């Protein structure tokens, strides 16, 4: 077996490094400016190493009947972990991935090639600009996982952005986002209030310690116009190595409290994570 060596490259927005996993023959960790961003196992694309990615995977599994091909828009590319996952779990899906960092996409596709039969189109663009130009009712799923310098950019947090996401989704579509925050949750609560303006159903998934404000961490936001199978989602997240709690209905309303929707004028990025906050889950 040929030994895999780390690869490092300065891309458009930082220094990206691909590091091989010594325990899995063709698995790689992507870091950007030292922060872990993605993990890919080329031999087992359904293996989701990061806890937040597993939670997003659970939502993707439950968004439609097993195996049904879907039209999916990904805002944020990284190492293309979730597009690979969907190509394996929902063959025939058509996926668009929007990533602002062309150099990062080039590094990933050069060293971690996509499956040749996967219908995954890569686009170099600002996520919101691309979303605003996307056709109405064109996506079954919209996955937002955009971090610039470990923070969600401000222009992807406002009501105007959420309206564009709602416009692009089909009537039974599902929006899901990877967010990060800690107590007093000004950012996360404002995101719930923003999407509550447009969607009847909101679900929040995070580790209990994060929801209690004991530490900084990821939270998955799910928004839809139709009920989501929160019972099945709770069973799956409870069985993970790091169990998560699923909040919906009254639980989400209590957590949101008196937070107000975000306008473009008052939008701010997600908070700066403390040192070491984004480890491998």
Helices and strands as residue ranges (DSSP letters): E 7-10, E 15-20, E 27-32, E 35-41, H 51-62, E 71-75, H 81-89, E 94-99, H 102-111, E 119-124, H 127-133, E 139-144, G 154-156, H 159-168, E 169-181, H 186-196, E 201-206, H 208-211, E 217-224, H 230-238, E 245-248, H 250-256
